[in-house]
Amino acid sequence: MVPIFTMIAVVIDISEKLDNFLDKKIPFKSIFFDYYLQFIPSINGLLWPLYTLISVIFFTSRMAFNSELIAIIGSGVSFNKILRPYLIGAFILAGLHLFGSHIFVPLCNKKRVAFENKYIWFNNRKNKSDDAHLFIGNDTKVYMKRYNAEDSSIIDFSIERFKEGKLAWRLNAARADWQPFRRDWKLTQYTLREIDGMNEKMTIGNGRDTIISWLSATFKPGDIERRDNLNLTMTTPELLRFIKKERTRGAGGYGYFEVELQRRTADAFTCIILTLIGLSLAGRRVRGGMGLHLAFGALIGALFIMFTKFSATLCINAGLPAYIGIWIPNMIFGLLAAILMRTAQK
């Protein structure tokens, strides 16, 4: 199943992106090593539960069509014993999927997504650019009137720092420019107010490079602009740190990342659920044979993908918690698997 669907996916992807490859004159070496060698694990990780379902249906329906399952059950072997090797295989596949989705596939996606952002989707940035407030620590807040992604500059920039709940100092600048070589910010027309009780010290200047140099470790242009596919490139430890950081800052807009985190685990358990469904459907000999079983399998796979997309949309746009929404398809199909297992030929 894996080689067959991989070839189909690669051919479809080439047909969609061939114009981009030719127009931008991308070297074949870069296309092969930086994109397609990384694309194959990514697409396989996404379709792994569907591969499991079709594989189970394929060989189980062959056994049913040849009356092998009937002979096994008729010889006194219980249905639970027949189920045991299926479950062992399903748990092995689920374990491989867990490792792949949490660690291996995100590492592959780093190169693939970098390639796509450079040559294919170069306009998919999302910026927190207008009237944005960000907490970069428990006691420090940043405000930006407008951010320009082209030159990484901020118009009307301010920082407020608090001490014991009271404003300790405030910095206003007409403009802040990111210096890529120094990896620091340069300010233009700034005003710094340092407050100590009833005393206040004011500093006014036109240009200053070092006033917020200590912020460069926690506040960079990457914290302002974000690619749509950034969540695919993070391993699970990186994803957890990113979500925690965004929550601390009060930045919002990290629903995609929570959905991705829950999906990686939920899809692994989907392999087990679809194995049970495949065995229940294909274990009964029917007049349509393997073709009818595969048709049912394709229908179930399409329904599952539809439910998955629908639940992800609810999590991102309707505010449904990701740890609930992403697991809803597994709950529904888990119930379906239980019903089919009770009515399976025993």
C-alpha positions as CSV (number, residue, x, y, z in Angstrom):
1,M,0.0,0.0,0.0
2,V,2.8,2.4,0.9
3,P,4.7,2.3,-2.4
4,I,1.5,2.4,-4.5
5,F,0.0,5.5,-2.8
6,T,3.4,7.1,-2.6
7,M,3.9,6.9,-6.4
8,I,0.4,8.3,-6.9
9,A,0.9,11.2,-4.5
10,V,4.3,12.1,-6.0
11,V,2.9,12.1,-9.6
12,I,0.0,14.3,-8.5
13,D,2.3,16.7,-6.7
14,I,4.7,16.9,-9.7
15,S,1.8,17.7,-12.0
16,E,0.7,20.6,-9.7
17,K,4.1,22.1,-9.1
18,L,5.8,21.5,-12.5
19,D,5.2,25.0,-13.7
20,N,6.8,26.4,-10.6
21,F,9.8,24.1,-11.0
22,L,10.3,25.2,-14.6
23,D,9.6,28.9,-14.2
24,K,12.0,29.3,-11.3
25,K,14.6,27.0,-12.9
26,I,15.1,25.1,-9.7
27,P,18.0,22.5,-9.9
28,F,16.9,18.9,-10.1
29,K,19.2,18.1,-7.1
30,S,17.3,20.5,-4.9
31,I,13.9,19.3,-6.1
32,F,14.9,15.7,-5.4
33,F,16.9,15.9,-2.1
34,D,15.4,19.0,-0.5
35,Y,11.7,18.4,-1.5
36,Y,10.7,14.9,-2.6
37,L,12.9,12.9,-0.3
38,Q,11.2,14.9,2.5
39,F,7.8,14.9,0.9
40,I,7.5,11.1,0.9
41,P,7.7,10.7,4.8
42,S,5.3,13.6,5.1
43,I,2.5,12.2,2.8
44,N,3.0,8.7,4.3
45,G,2.6,10.0,7.8
46,L,-0.6,11.8,6.8
47,L,-2.1,8.7,5.1
48,W,-0.8,6.0,7.4
49,P,-4.2,5.2,9.0
50,L,-5.8,4.9,5.6
51,Y,-3.0,2.6,4.5
52,T,-3.7,0.4,7.5
53,L,-7.4,0.2,6.7
54,I,-7.0,-0.7,3.1
55,S,-4.3,-3.2,3.9
56,V,-6.4,-5.0,6.4
57,I,-9.4,-5.0,4.1
58,F,-7.3,-6.3,1.2
59,F,-5.8,-9.4,2.8
60,T,-8.8,-10.2,5.1
61,S,-11.3,-10.1,2.2
62,R,-9.0,-12.5,0.3
63,M,-9.1,-14.9,3.2
64,A,-12.9,-14.5,3.5
65,F,-13.4,-15.0,-0.2
66,N,-11.3,-18.2,-0.1
67,S,-13.4,-19.4,2.9
68,E,-10.2,-19.5,5.0
69,L,-11.8,-17.5,7.9
70,I,-14.8,-19.8,7.8
71,A,-12.5,-22.9,8.1
72,I,-10.6,-21.3,11.0
73,I,-13.7,-20.4,12.9
74,G,-15.3,-23.8,12.1
75,S,-12.2,-25.6,13.6
76,G,-12.9,-24.1,17.0
77,V,-10.7,-21.0,16.9
78,S,-12.4,-18.1,18.6
79,F,-12.9,-14.7,17.0
80,N,-10.8,-13.1,19.8
81,K,-7.8,-15.3,18.8
82,I,-8.2,-14.3,15.2
83,L,-8.3,-10.6,16.4
84,R,-5.1,-10.9,18.4
85,P,-2.5,-10.8,15.6
86,Y,-4.5,-7.9,14.0
87,L,-4.2,-5.9,17.2
88,I,-0.5,-6.7,17.6
89,G,0.1,-5.4,14.1
90,A,-2.1,-2.4,14.7
91,F,-0.2,-1.4,17.9
92,I,3.2,-1.8,16.0
93,L,2.0,0.5,13.2
94,A,0.6,2.9,15.8
95,G,3.9,3.0,17.6
96,L,5.8,3.7,14.3
97,H,3.3,6.4,13.5
98,L,3.7,8.0,17.0
99,F,7.5,8.2,16.5
100,G,7.2,9.4,12.9
101,S,4.6,12.1,13.6
102,H,6.2,13.5,16.8
103,I,9.9,13.4,15.7
104,F,10.9,12.0,12.3
105,V,8.3,13.7,10.0
106,P,8.7,17.2,11.5
107,L,12.5,16.9,11.0
108,C,11.9,16.0,7.3
109,N,9.4,18.9,7.0
110,K,12.0,21.5,8.0
111,K,13.7,21.1,4.6
112,R,10.5,20.5,2.6
113,V,8.7,23.5,4.1
114,A,11.8,25.7,3.6
115,F,11.8,24.7,-0.1
116,E,8.1,25.4,-0.5
117,N,8.3,28.8,1.3
118,K,11.2,29.8,-1.0
119,Y,9.9,28.6,-4.4
120,I,6.1,27.8,-4.1
121,W,4.3,29.5,-1.2
122,F,6.4,32.6,-0.8
123,N,3.4,34.8,0.1
124,N,2.0,32.7,3.0
125,R,3.2,34.9,5.9
126,K,0.8,35.8,8.7
127,N,1.8,38.9,10.6
128,K,0.6,40.3,13.9
129,S,1.2,43.6,12.2
130,D,-1.4,46.2,13.2
131,D,-2.0,47.5,16.7
132,A,-0.4,44.4,18.2
133,H,0.3,43.9,22.0
134,L,2.7,41.1,23.0
135,F,3.9,40.0,26.4
136,I,7.5,38.9,26.1
137,G,7.7,38.0,29.8
138,N,5.7,38.2,33.0
139,D,6.6,41.8,33.5
140,T,7.3,43.2,30.0
141,K,4.9,44.2,27.3
142,V,5.5,45.3,23.7
143,Y,3.2,47.3,21.5
144,M,3.5,47.8,17.7
145,K,1.4,50.2,15.6
146,R,2.5,48.6,12.3
147,Y,5.1,46.0,11.2
148,N,6.6,45.8,7.8
149,A,7.8,42.2,6.9
150,E,9.8,43.4,3.9
151,D,12.5,45.1,5.9
152,S,11.6,43.9,9.5
153,S,10.8,47.4,10.7
154,I,8.2,48.6,13.3
155,I,6.4,51.9,13.2
156,D,5.4,53.4,16.5
157,F,7.0,51.0,18.9
158,S,6.8,50.9,22.7
159,I,8.0,48.7,25.6
160,E,6.6,48.8,29.1
161,R,8.3,47.0,32.0
162,F,6.6,46.5,35.4
163,K,8.0,45.9,38.8
164,E,5.7,44.6,41.6
165,G,2.7,45.5,39.5
166,K,3.8,49.1,38.9
167,L,5.2,50.7,35.8
168,A,9.0,50.8,36.2
169,W,10.0,52.2,32.8
170,R,8.5,52.9,29.4
171,L,10.3,53.3,26.1
172,N,8.6,54.9,23.0
173,A,10.2,55.0,19.6
174,A,9.0,56.3,16.3
175,R,10.7,53.4,14.5
176,A,12.5,50.2,15.3
177,D,14.6,48.4,12.6
178,W,16.0,44.9,13.0
179,Q,19.7,44.6,12.2
180,P,20.2,41.1,10.8
181,F,24.0,41.1,11.1
182,R,24.0,42.3,14.7
183,R,20.8,40.5,15.5
184,D,19.6,43.5,17.4
185,W,17.2,46.4,17.1
186,K,18.0,50.0,16.2
187,L,15.6,52.7,17.4
188,T,14.8,56.1,15.9
189,Q,13.4,59.1,17.8
190,Y,13.0,57.4,21.1
191,T,11.9,58.5,24.6
192,L,12.8,56.5,27.7
193,R,11.0,57.2,31.0
194,E,12.5,55.5,34.1
195,I,10.2,55.7,37.1
196,D,11.2,55.2,40.7
197,G,8.3,56.0,43.0
198,M,7.7,59.7,42.7
199,N,10.9,60.3,40.8
200,E,11.1,60.1,37.0
201,K,14.1,60.3,34.6
202,M,13.5,61.0,31.0
203,T,16.0,60.3,28.1
204,I,15.4,61.6,24.6
205,G,17.4,60.7,21.5
206,N,17.3,60.2,17.8
207,G,19.0,56.9,17.3
208,R,20.1,54.2,19.7
209,D,21.3,50.7,19.1
210,T,21.7,49.1,22.5
211,I,18.7,50.3,24.5
212,I,16.8,47.0,24.0
213,S,19.7,44.7,23.1
214,W,18.7,42.4,26.0
215,L,15.4,41.8,24.2
216,S,17.0,40.3,21.2
217,A,17.1,36.8,22.8
218,T,13.3,36.8,23.3
219,F,11.9,39.3,20.8
220,K,12.8,38.8,17.1
221,P,11.0,39.4,13.8
222,G,10.1,35.7,13.8
223,D,7.9,36.4,16.8
224,I,5.9,38.9,14.7
225,E,5.6,37.1,11.4
226,R,4.6,33.5,11.0
227,R,4.3,31.1,8.1
228,D,1.0,29.1,7.7
229,N,3.0,25.8,7.7
230,L,5.3,26.6,10.6
231,N,3.5,24.0,12.8
232,L,4.5,21.2,10.5
233,T,8.3,21.8,11.0
234,M,8.3,21.6,14.8
235,T,9.0,18.4,16.7
236,T,6.7,17.8,19.6
237,P,9.1,19.2,22.2
238,E,9.5,22.3,20.1
239,L,5.8,22.6,19.6
240,L,5.1,22.4,23.4
241,R,7.7,25.1,24.1
242,F,6.2,27.3,21.3
243,I,2.6,27.0,22.6
244,K,3.8,27.7,26.2
245,K,5.7,30.8,24.9
246,E,2.7,32.1,23.0
247,R,0.4,31.6,25.9
248,T,2.7,33.6,28.1
249,R,2.9,36.4,25.6
250,G,-0.9,36.5,25.2
251,A,-0.3,36.5,21.5
252,G,-3.2,34.3,20.4
253,G,-3.5,32.6,17.0
254,Y,-1.7,29.4,18.1
255,G,-4.8,27.2,17.5
256,Y,-3.1,25.6,14.5
257,F,-0.3,24.5,16.7
258,E,-2.5,22.9,19.4
259,V,-4.5,21.1,16.6
260,E,-1.2,19.8,15.2
261,L,-0.1,18.6,18.6
262,Q,-3.2,16.6,19.3
263,R,-3.5,15.3,15.7
264,R,-0.1,13.6,15.9
265,T,-1.3,11.3,18.8
266,A,-4.9,10.9,17.6
267,D,-3.9,9.6,14.2
268,A,-1.8,6.9,15.8
269,F,-4.8,5.6,17.7
270,T,-6.8,5.8,14.4
271,C,-4.7,3.0,13.1
272,I,-6.0,0.7,15.8
273,I,-9.6,1.8,15.3
274,L,-9.5,1.4,11.5
275,T,-7.9,-2.1,11.9
276,L,-10.9,-3.2,13.9
277,I,-13.3,-1.7,11.4
278,G,-11.4,-3.3,8.5
279,L,-11.5,-6.8,10.1
280,S,-15.2,-6.5,10.9
281,L,-16.1,-5.5,7.4
282,A,-13.8,-7.8,5.4
283,G,-14.2,-10.9,7.6
284,R,-17.6,-11.7,6.2
285,R,-17.8,-13.4,2.8
286,V,-20.2,-11.4,0.6
287,R,-21.3,-11.6,-3.1
288,G,-19.3,-8.5,-4.1
289,G,-16.1,-10.0,-2.8
290,M,-12.9,-7.8,-2.4
291,G,-14.3,-5.0,-4.6
292,L,-17.3,-4.4,-2.3
293,H,-15.0,-4.5,0.8
294,L,-12.6,-2.1,-0.7
295,A,-15.5,0.2,-1.7
296,F,-16.7,0.2,1.9
297,G,-13.1,0.9,3.1
298,A,-12.8,3.9,0.7
299,L,-16.1,5.3,1.9
300,I,-15.1,4.9,5.5
301,G,-11.7,6.5,4.8
302,A,-13.3,9.5,3.0
303,L,-15.8,10.0,5.9
304,F,-13.0,9.9,8.4
305,I,-11.0,12.5,6.5
306,M,-14.1,14.7,6.2
307,F,-14.8,14.4,10.0
308,T,-11.1,15.2,10.8
309,K,-11.1,18.3,8.7
310,F,-14.5,19.4,10.1
311,S,-13.3,18.9,13.7
312,A,-10.0,20.8,13.0
313,T,-12.0,23.7,11.6
314,L,-14.2,23.8,14.7
315,C,-11.1,23.9,16.9
316,I,-9.4,26.8,15.0
317,N,-12.5,28.9,14.1
318,A,-15.1,28.1,16.7
319,G,-12.9,27.9,19.8
320,L,-13.5,24.2,20.5
321,P,-10.5,22.9,22.6
322,A,-8.1,20.9,20.5
323,Y,-7.9,18.0,23.0
324,I,-11.7,17.5,22.5
325,G,-12.2,18.4,18.8
326,I,-9.4,16.4,17.3
327,W,-10.4,13.3,19.2
328,I,-14.1,13.5,18.1
329,P,-13.6,11.5,14.9
330,N,-11.8,8.8,16.9
331,M,-14.7,8.7,19.3
332,I,-17.3,8.4,16.5
333,F,-15.4,5.7,14.6
334,G,-14.4,4.0,17.8
335,L,-18.1,3.6,18.5
336,L,-18.6,2.3,14.9
337,A,-15.8,-0.2,15.4
338,A,-17.4,-1.5,18.6
339,I,-20.8,-1.9,16.8
340,L,-19.2,-3.7,13.9
341,M,-17.2,-6.0,16.2
342,R,-20.3,-7.1,18.0
343,T,-22.0,-7.9,14.6
344,A,-18.9,-9.5,13.0
345,Q,-19.1,-13.1,11.7
346,K,-18.0,-15.3,14.6
